[in-house]
Amino acid sequence: MKFRMRTNLKFLTLGLLLTASLPALALTGDSDKPVNVDSENQALDMQGNVATFTGNVIVTQGSIKITADKVVVTRPNGDSNKTIVDAWGNLATFYQMQDNGKPVKGHAQKMHYELAKDFVELTGSAYLEQLDSNVKGDRITYLVKEQKMQAYGNTGKRVTTVLVPSQLQDKNASSPKKSN
């Protein structure tokens, strides 16, 4: 029974880590690293295949780091391929290093990820950043395999995108930062 619970929890938690695969691939070895979940509370409904983590939730695996107030991982009918991960926070955040050495980070009030569809949705103060380029909106959706992203504003609010040319990114990366 203990082994089964650990196995179920491991598969549920693994699904959570896939939320970090938003706009790019993680370091190649990230998926081979152990998954660590720290929270103030956690509950597992084995019959419903639902794991709930609350209170300063921190999930790490290799270069991936996710923080949230609450994370719920669901496996409908026990099928790990259909895992759904929802994270809430003020703000829920993620960070991931890519193979090319460029970090990707983002945040939202809610993050939703459906493994079967490779679909990610960030809602409420949604933000994605790679180096100095970023996109902000009320809602951002991303199809992971197709690498297609859409950002949406809310009534009266617009989507804001900042694209920094690569020569400026390279220049900023090589020049020392001024300290105050």
Secondary structure, 3 states (H helix, E strand, C coil): CHHHHHHHHHHHHHHHHHHHHCCCCECCCHHHCCCEEECCEEEEECCCCEEEEEEEEEEEECCEEEEEEEEEEECHHHCHHHCEEEEEEEEEEEEEEECCCCEEEEEEEEEEEECCCCEEEEEEEEEEEECCEEEEEEEEEEECCCCEEEEECCCCCCCEEECCCHHHHHHHHHCCCCCC
